[in-house]
Amino acid sequence: DSEGGLYVCMNTFLGFGREHIERHYRKTGQCVYLHLKRHVIEKVPGASGGALPKRRNAKLFLDLETNSDLNSDDFEYEDEAKLVIFPDHLEISLPNIEELPALVTIACDAFLSAKSPYRKQDPDSWEEELQASKHAKTLVQLDNGVRIPPSGWKCSKCDLRENLWLNLTDGSVLCGKWFFDGSGGNGHAMEHYKETGYPLAVKLGTITPDGADVYSFDEEEPVLDPHIAKHLAHFGIDMLQMQVTENGLRDNDIKPRISEWEVIQEAGVKLKPMYGPGYTGMKNLGNSCYLNAVMQAIFSIPEFQRAYVGNLPRIFDYSPLDPTQDFNTQMAKLGHGLLSGQYSKPPMKSELIEQVMKEEHKPQHNGISPRMFKAFISKDHPEFSSNRQQDAQEFFLHLINLVERNPVGSENPSDVFRFLVEERTQCCQSRKVRYTERVDYIMQLPVAMEAATNKDELIAYELKRREAEAAGRPPPELVRAKIPFSACLQAFSEPSNVEDFWSSALQAKSAGVKTSRFASFPEYLVVQIKKFTFGLDWIPKKLDVSVDMPDFLDISHLRARGLQPGEEELPDIAPPIIIPDDPKALDIDDSSVMQLAEMGFPLEACRKAVYYTGNLGAEVAFNWIIAHMEEPDFAEPLVIPAFGEVASSGAAAFGDVGLDNQPPEETVAIIISMGFHRNLAIQALKATNNNLERALEWIFSHPELEEESEPALDMVDMENNANANILAETGPEGPRIKDGSGRYELFGFISHMGTSTMSGHYVCHLKKEGRWVIYNDLRVCASERPPKDLGYIYFYHRIPS
């Protein structure tokens, strides 16, 4: 807002600036508002005694959404509040107990004394305050030689692979209760406690450098374990030994990685600050640099600028009564903050002279604080809603998913990233092939470590490092592997083995290889260098490499060619359906899960895909993902129902009306994974009382319905399906793509500093107006030495033909 302060509707408790308050009144008819102004008193440094402070009328929006720390010792402030009655704009100063009804006075007092909603949005305040367990200090751990690997866990009694708990006394890995913590289990962890009395257990999958979920069976509640690092190290889990310093860098990062931090942040060079539209910084809300870096890159793209900032008046006019819960409103607000220039202004000459005279630099109150945007975009997401560091690539895909689900206008800005991948799968025994297409948004390039051009230096460095470690000396100066970009591109295009490949030509499992090509080239190509992996010591590691990323990229040779002369296609025969008698005991194939996860899909979605397709391999599971990726619970944890109970009680339990009379979703998913349309699967199951085998026979005996299923059942599905709007948007014509040439120019990259995505820091470099600019949270400066070889995610735009 401008100097006019903030108007709060006393009915909805939503805040509006002076420019939008009249529009809200006309839109809603609400006529009573609280008008808040904040007068900031800035203390004159060095002034004391009778010296008068400088007084200025501050923007309230500055206090709420920018990086002005008005609670510091440099400021004092006074608040002014008035009650405003529309349409006459009658103002009544507060407090006022004579002219106002008692109910209004009470409401105003309650609002003015309430805690700041921005502080309430701090994720720390959402977490339950746990108490330290009485067993933590005196816990006895058995010296039985148990070592827990970083993956591949299963319950030692029933082979379940989810909701697993590690007993901190003897290292037993056992499952929790059925539906406990949102997932299934048979209660073997509790049974073990009753048999042994070992009180504490930690949930596998929740362990991070910041802590873990610990449960006390004796105290019957979640607890804190102040000695969790020591207790986990007893079983070979030592990732918690890393201590965090003030800047987020961990102790074991400092020496070997100090050069990386210096190079990426361009430390040691006096960088010139940049001001104005498009040069606005973003406050770090506590490990939120991944969000800052991605959003700076996103709003440097004209299509996103036009969609949200260009449509800002229309988006605000048609926003819901609660705009804090509207994605497009929050995107438009953030984009306006970054691009308007209102929050990126150079210091006044008088302030510069004052700083020179004092020989110190006072930080300017520039930049925005994306608290409300982060609160909304991370809502209901277990990772992004926390204060932990996250992976920028995962956040980018999460953002694109939200853009897809919340269309703005006729043009979807995420279309510029979308491309089609042609996957050619060949049976090594029959030599027959299958061509499929899938949608993607990121080109993931493997790091070809074997192609390093400085192998001799790396070997010498490793010898020196080991000698120094054995002698207790400081490690030698880091030598970074130099990887040619051409080698990474070649590794991307080479065939890869397909795990658990089922050949329809042989009607049996066989060896298969897969190659990927571009069926279309996007307008903007996002390239990720796959640097992150896990070590056997549980520590997420990053391959510290230098890749000579080109300014100009030509991938035209990766254009898909389709079925070639002389090639014979694999028969279109579905693999046999295997339904276990006890679905809770299904062994989920980890290799297929990881194959899907490496494509960028959420881990929980990959586990569900493999489970619901009966462990028939990554290729079949991938089809399930494509069919379900728009569903709201796509990335939610796998919840395994009792299959027989659901199948038999579906109609009886819920009646015969509308959505409640739907076949079991897992049965529908199996049929969809075989290539049949969702509407046809539902119709077949309804016709056969939800019997899977009979439903398949019904489909094969009604071939005429396969072609008619889409148009004939659209209206039925639109009425009965909760995601009908998503299905309607997809349409029979397939995904929207913007194909063109495969020649690109680099315009931005995001770099990561630290050993893993769970720690460290992200920085964004963008090329604007012919020069590179570094965006390091609030600091926006002209870049002198952009470290293009150390990036993690690169952004290219197509060169016009």
N, C-alpha and C positions, 0 to 999 in steps of 0.2 A: 504494500500500500504506500501511498505518499504520506505527507506529513499529517494526514487526517486521522491516523490511529486506526482502531479496529472496532467494528460494530458486531455485537453478539446478539443473536435472536434469543429472546427470553423463552421462546417456546421450544425451539429445536437445539439451542445452545451451540449453534454453528456460527463461526466468525466470518465477517465479510469486510472488504475494504470499502473506501468511500465510493469507488467507481462501480461497485457491484451491489451496494445495499439497496438502491432504488429498484434494481432489477429483481432482487429477491423479494422485496415488498410486493411488487406487482405480480410476481409469480405465485406467491403463497398467501398473500393477504395478511401475513403476520405484521402487526403494527407496533409492537413494543420491543425495543432494542436497548442494550447496554452499550454505551459509547466509552471506550477506554483509550486513554492517552498516557504515554509515559514520558515524563520530563527527566532527562538525564543530566546530572550535574557532574561534569568532568573536572576532577581536581587538578589544579595547576601544579606540576612537579616542583618541589622545592618551596612552595608557598606555605607559610605557616602563620600563626598568630592571627592578625586581622585581615589577612589576604582574602579577597573575594574569589570564589570559584567561578569558572566559566560555566554558563548555563545555556543549554540549547534544548530545543524541542525535538525529541528523538522520534524516529519511526518505531512504532510498536512492532511492526513487521520485522525490523532489524533485530530486535531482542528475541523474537520467536524463531526466525528462519535463517538468520545469518550468523556469522561467527563472532558476534560481539559478546564478549564476556562481561556483562554488566554487573556481575557480582564480585569482580575483582577489586583490589584496593584502589584502582585508578578511578572508580566511578561511584557515585551515589545517584539514586533516582527517586523520583516522586511520581505516584500514580494519580491520575485524575479520572473520575468516573461520573458519567451523566446518564440519566434515563432519557431516551429519545422516543417520542410518540409520533408515528406516521399517520396520515400523509402530511400533517402540518409541520413536521420536524420540530415539535415542541420539546425543549430541553429542560430537564430538572436535575440540578446538581445533587450529588450524593455525598454524604448521607443526608437523608431528608425524611423525618418521621411525621411531619405535619401535613404535607400535601399528598402523601402517598398512602394507599391502603396498607394495612399491616401485612397482608399476604405478599404484596409486591416488595415491601421492604425486606421481609424475611428471605424472599427468593434472591434479591440482589445481594444481601449480606452473605448468603450461602455461596453464591457464585464467586464473589470477590475473595472469600476466605478459602476457597477450594484450592487444592494442590494443582500446580501447573499440569495440564494434560500432556505436555511434551515430556515432562519427567515421568508421568505415568506410563508413557509409551516405551520407556527404557526397558529392554527385554529382561534386564536383571530383576526388575520388580515383578515380572510375571512368574518367576521361578519360586517354587515353594522353599521356604527357609527350613533347611534340614538341621537336625541336631547330630552332634558327634556320637557315634556308638560307644556304649560303655565297654564293649569288647575290643575296640580298636587298639588301645594301648597295650593290652596284655594278651593279644591274640597269639596263640601258639601255632606255628607252621611246621608240618612234618618234613623231615629231610628224606623224601622218598624219590628224589631224582626226577620228578615230573617237570617237563618243559612243554609249554603251550605254544603251538605254531601260530602264525599270524592269520591263517585261514584254514578252511577245510574242517571246521569243528562239527561234531555231532554228539548227541546225547549217548553216553556210554551204556545206557540201558535200553533205549528204544530207537536209536539211530535218527531221531529228529534233528533237523539242521537249523531250526529257528527257535527264538526265545530261549537261548541257552545261557546258563549261569555257571560261573567258575567258582567253586568253593575255595575260599582263601586259606583253609587249613590244610587240605590234602590234595588240592588241584583237580578234583573231580569236575567234569563237565557234564551237567545234567539239565534237563528241560524244566521250564517253569510250569505254572498252572495252565489249564486249558482256557484260552482267551485272556490270560493274564497279560497286562501291558499291551493289549491289542493284537496278540498273536497266540498261536496254539501251543499246547504242551500237555504232558501227562502227569505233571506234578512230581517228577522224580527228584528234583532238587529238594523239595520239602520232605519227601520220604527219607532222603539221605540224612537230612538234619535230625529227623526223629530217631533214626538208627544210631547216629554218631554223636549228636550234640554239637557239631561244628557250626557256629552261629552265622558267619558272614559269607556272602557270595556277591560277586560282581557280574553284571550282565555283559557278555561278550558282544562286541559291536558298538558299545558306548564308550570305550576307552579312548581318550584323547589326551594330549599334553595338559589339558586344563582340568582333568578329573575323570570320573566314571560313575555310573549308577551302581550304588551298593545297597543291598537289602540285608536286614537283620532278621533272621527267622525267630530269634528269641524275643526281640523287641517288637516284632510284627509290623515293621514299617521301614520305608527307605531311610537311610542314615548317611552321615558323612564319615569317611574314614581318613583322618588326618595323616595316616601313615600308608596311604594307598600305594605310593610309589615303591616303598620298601616291600610291601606285601606282594605286589605284582612282580617286582624284580626277582623274588624268590622262585617264580616259575618261568623266568627267562623273558619277561615282558618289561623291558627297560626304557620304553619311550618316555615315561614320565620322569626320567632322571634329568631331562633337559629343563633348565630353568629359564624363565622368561625375563628379559631385561625391560627397561622402561619403553624402549622403542619397538618392542615386539620381537627383537632379535634374541635368539637363544644362545646360551653360552657356547655350545659346541658349533655354532655358526660363525662366531666372531673371527677367529683366526683364519680358518680355511676359506671363509667367504667374504672377508672384509673388502677385498678388491671388487667383488661383484656389487656390493652395496654402493661403493664409491663410484664405480663406472656408470651404473644404471641411473643413479640420482645426480650424476655429473658433479660430484662433490669436488671441492678444491678449485672450482671455477666460479668466478663472480658472474652469476646469471642475471640478465636484465629482466625485471618484472614486466609482464604484459597486462594491459588493461583494456576494457571495452567489451563490446558484444562478442561472445564466443571465447572470451578469455577469463571466464569466471571460475574460481576454485570451488571445491566442495569440502566441507568439514568432515574429518574422520570421526565417526560416531563410536569408535571402539572396534578396531579391526574391520571397518567397512570400506577399506581402500579398494577391495575387489569391485564393489558396487560403483564407487566413484570413477574408477578407470573405465569400466564398461560403459557407463552412461555418458562420459565425455566423448567416447568414440561414437556411440550411437547418435548423439545429437550433433555430430559433425557431418552427418549424412543428410543431404538436401531433402530426400524423401521423408525422413522422420521430422525434419524441421517443418516442412509444409503440412504434414499430417496433423501435428499436434500444436505447434506454435502458430502456424498459418491459420489453423482452424480454431484458435483459442476462444474468440468471442462466441462462436457457435457451440463449442464444447461446453463453455460455461453456461450459456443460455439453456441448454438441454440437459445439464447435469442433474442428477437426482437431488432430492431434498437433503441427503447426507453425502456431500461430495467427497468426504474423507474415505468413502468406501467405493469410489468410482475410479477405475483404472485410467480411463482417458483423461479425466480431470486432473489426476495426480501427475500424469505424464506431461500434460500441457503446462501445468504449474511449474514442474521442474525444468522443462525445456525453456519456458519463458525466463526463469531465473538464470539459466546458463547463457541464453542468447541475447537478452535485452540490454545487457551492459549496466543495468541499474545497480548491480552488486559487485561491480568491478570498476572502480574509479581511482585514478591516480591521486596521491596525496596532494594537499594544497601546498603552495609555495611556502607559506608561513610555517607549515608543519615540517617541510624539508629543511628549512633554515634552522628551525629549533632542533631537529635531529642532528644536523651537522655541528651546531654549537655545543650540543651535549655529547657529541661523538658516540651516539647510540642510535639504533634503529628501532623505532616502535612499530610493532606489527599493525597493519591497517585493518580496519573492520570491513574487509571485503570477503566475498564468497557467500555461499548458502549452506544451510544445514538441512540435509534431506531426511529429517526425522519422520515426517508424515509419509513420505514416499516409501521409505524403508519399512515402516510399520505396515503399510498396506501390501506392498509387493511380497513381503516375506510372511504374511499372515497364513497361518496353518501349515507353514513349511518348517519341519523340525530343525533344519540346519540354518537357513537364511534368517530365521527369526531369533537366532541366538547371537551372542556377541563373539562367537568364535570366528577365526579366519576361514574363508571359504575359497573354492576354486572359481576363478573368473570365467572359465569356459562353461562350467555348470550353470553359473548365474546367467550367462549370455543365453543359453538354451532355455532357461526358466523364463527369462524376459520375453524371448520370441514366442514361447508358448502362450504367455499372457496377451501379447499383441494379437496373436491369431484368434484367441478366444474373445477378444473385445474389439471388434471392427470399428474403425472410425472413418466415416465417409465411404465412398465407393472404392477407394484404392487402399489396399493393405500395404503399409510401408515395409512389412517383413518380406514381401515378395522379392525385394532386391537381393535377399540372401539365399532364397530357395533355389535348389537345383535338383535334377534327377540323376541318380547313379544307376548305371547299368551293371548288373552283376552277372557274370558268365560262370556258371558252375559246370564242371566236366567230370564225369565218372571215369576214373583212370582205367577201369577194366573194360568197359564197353566203348569208351571214347565218345559217348553221346553227351550232348550239352543241354543246358537249360538257361534261358535268358530271363531275368526278372529286373524290375525297376523299383527303386525306393526313393523317397524324398530325403534330402539332407540339407544342412545349413552350414556345416563346417567341413573343410578338407583337413583330415588329420594325417600328419606326416610322421612316420616313425623316424627315430634317430638312428642312423646307420653308423654305429660306433666302430664297426670293423673297417670303415672307410676313412678313419681319421688320418690326416696328412702329416701329423707330428707324432707318430707312434714311438719313435726313439726318445723324444723328450718326455713323453708320458711314462715310459718304462723307467727312465732315469729318475723322474720325480717320485714315482712310487717306491723305488729303492731308498731314496733319501728320506722319504716320509716314514718308512718303516724303521729305518735306522734311528731317526730322531725320536720316534715314539718309544723304541726300546731303551734309548739312552736318557729319556726324560727331557730332551731338548725341544725348543719350539719347532714346529713343522716348517719346512722350506716354503718359499714363495710358490703359490699355486700355479700349476701348469694346466691350462684348460684345453680339452680336446677340440681340435679344429675339424669340423665336418663340412664337406662340400654340400651345398644345397642340391646339386644334381644327384648325389648319392641318396639323399632322403626322397627325392622325387622318384628315383628308380626303385627304391624299396617299396614305395606306395604302389607302383604299377606292376610289381612282380606277383606271380600267383602265390596264394597261401593255401595251406591245407585246411580242409573242412572237417571238423571233428564230428564223429558219429554220423557221417553222411549216409543217407538211405537212398540207394539207387533204384529208381522206378524201373529201369531197364532190367536189372537183376532181381528186383523185388527182394533185396537184402541189403544189409549194411556193407559199404565198400569204401575204398579210398576215393576222395574227391578233392579237387582243387578249384579255387575261386579267384577270379580277377575282377577288378573294378575299373570302370571307365565313366566318363561324364557323358550322360545322355543329353545334358544341357549345361550351358555355362551361365552362372548367375551374373547379375549386374555388379554386385559387390562380392568378392571372394574372400572368405574368412579362412585363414590357414592357422592351424594349431600344431606346434611342435610338441610331440608327445614326450615330455621330459620326465614325467613323474612315474615312479614305480614303488614297490614295497620290498624291503629287505627281510631276510629271515629273522632278524632281530627285532621285528615289529616296527621299525622306524621307517616312515615314509621317506623315500629318497628322491632326489632330483639329479638327473644327469647334467652335470655342469659342463656344458658344451658351448662352442661358438660356431654358429652356422652362418655362412656368408649369404644371407638373404638378399635376393636381387631387388633393385629398384623397379626394374621392368621384368615382367614374368610372362612367358608364353607357354601355355599348356595345351595348345591346339592339338598336339599329337596324342593327347589322352581322350580325344573325342570317341565316343562309342560308335561301333560299326554294325551292331546287330548280327543276326544269323548270317554266316558266310557260306558261299557255295561249297558244297561237299560236306558240310556239317549236318549231322542228324540229331534231331531234338530228342530228349528223354521223354518217354511216354508220360502222359498226364494221368498218372495213377497215384492215388493217395496212399500214404503209408498206413499200415494196420493201426487201428485204434486200441490202445492198451489202457484199460481202466483198472487201477488197483482195487483190491477188495477193501483195503484200509488206506484211504488217501492221506491220512495223517502220517503214515509211515513212508510216503513217497520220498525217494532219494533224489533230490534236485541236483542235476548235473552242473557242477561248478564251472566246468570249462565252457559250456554253452552260455551260462550266465555272464562270464567274463568277456566272451566274444561280443555279446550284445552291449555290455557296459562300455567296452572300448569304442563303440560307435557313438557314444555320448548319451545313451538312454539312462534314466535313473536306475540304480541298482535294484530297488524293490520291484520296479516294473519288469526288469529282466527276469527276476526270480519268478514272478507271477506268470510271465510268458512261457518260461520253461516248464513250470508246473502244470499250467492249464493245457499244454500241448503234449503232455505225457512223456517228456524227456526224449523227444524225437529229433533233437538237434537244433542248432541255432537258426538254421534256415526256416524251419517250420515255426519256431518261436518268433522269428522276426515278423512273419505274416500276422501273428496275433498282435504284436506291438502296433503295427500299422493300423490294424482295425480298431484298436482301443486307445490310441495315444491322446485322443481328444476328450476322453472321459475324465470327470473331475477327480476320481480316486485313482488315476493312472499310476501315480508315484507313491500311493499309500502302501504300507506294509502288507504282505500277504497274510490273509486270514483264511484258514482252511476250514470250511464247514464240513459237517458230517454228510458225505455225498448222498447216501441213501435217504437220509432224513429229508434233505432239501428236495430231492427229486420226487419223493413220494408225497410230501406234505405241502407242496407249493400251492396248488389250487385250493386244497381243503382248508389250509390255514388262513388264506387271505381272501377267499371268495373268488367270484368270477367277474369282477369288474375291473376294467382298465389295466393300469400298470401292475397291479398286484397279481394278476393272472399270467405273469410272464414265466417262461421256462427257466430252469436254473442257468445262471450266467456262465458257469464253467462249462456246461454242456453246449451252450450256444457257441462259446469260444472255440471249442474243439472243432465244430463243424465249419466255423468261419476260417479257421487255420488251414482247412483243406481246400480253400478257394471259393466256397459258396457264399452267396450274399446273405447278410444278416437277416433280412426279411424272410428269405427262403428257409433258413435254419429255424427261425421261430415258428413258421407255419408248419414245418415238418414235425417239430417236437410237439406242438399242440395237437397235431393230428394223430400222434402215436403215444399220447399220455407220457411225454417226456422220456421215452425209451430211446437211447442213443442208437442202438443197432437197427431198430425198426425205423427210426427217423432217416437213417442213411438209405435203407432200402426204399423208403417212401420217396426220397429225393430222386434216386436212380429210376424209379418206376414212373416218375412224372417229369420227364425231360422237358416237356413243353413249358413247365412253370419256371425253369431256370432262366429263360430269356425274358419271361414276363414278370419275374419277381420284383424287379426294381420299380417299374411304373405302377404295376398293379397293387403293390402293397405299400406304396409311399404314404398314402393318406392314413392307412391303419397304423403304420409305424409312427407317423407324425403325431398321432393322438396318444399312442401308448408308450412312446419312448421318451424318457426324460431328457435325452440329448438330441431331440429332433432338430433343434435349430442348428446344431453342429453338423448333423447329417445333411441337412438341406443346403448348407453353405458349401459342403464338399462337392456335391453334384456329380453327375456321371462323366463330366468332361475331364475330371481329374484335377490335380493341383495346378494352381496358376504358376507359370514360370516365365522368366524374362530371358530367353535364350539369345545368344549373340556370339561374338568372337571370343577366343580364349586368350586374348592379350590384355594384360593388366599392368597398372602402376601402383606402387606402394604409397599409401597416404597416412598410415598410422600403425602403431603396434603397442601392445601391452606387455610389460616386462614384470617378472616376478623375482624377488630377492628372498633367499632363505632356502632351507633344505627340503621343504614340503609345502603343499597347499594349506596345511594346517597351521603354518607359522609364516613369518616373514612379512613382506610388504609388496604392494602392486603400484606401478607407476605407468602412466600413459604418455606416449609421444604422438603428436599429430602434426601433419604438414598443412599449414594454413598460410595463405597469401604468399606462397613461394618459399616459406622458411619453416623449419621444425620448431615446435613448441613443446615443452615438457609440462605435464599436469601431474603434480605431486600433491594430491589432496588440495589444500588451500593455496599452495604455491603454484603460480602459473608464470613461467618465464620462457624467454627465447632460449632455445637449445643450442649449445655450442658444439657438442659432440654426441649426437644421438646414437646410442649403442644398438644399432640395428641387428647386430649379430647375436645379441643376448636375449632377444624377445621370446615371448611365450605364445602370444596370439597376434597375428598380423592381419591387417585390413588392406585389401587391394580394390581399386575400382577399374572397371573396364575402360580400355582406351577406345574411343570412337573410331570406327573403321574409316 
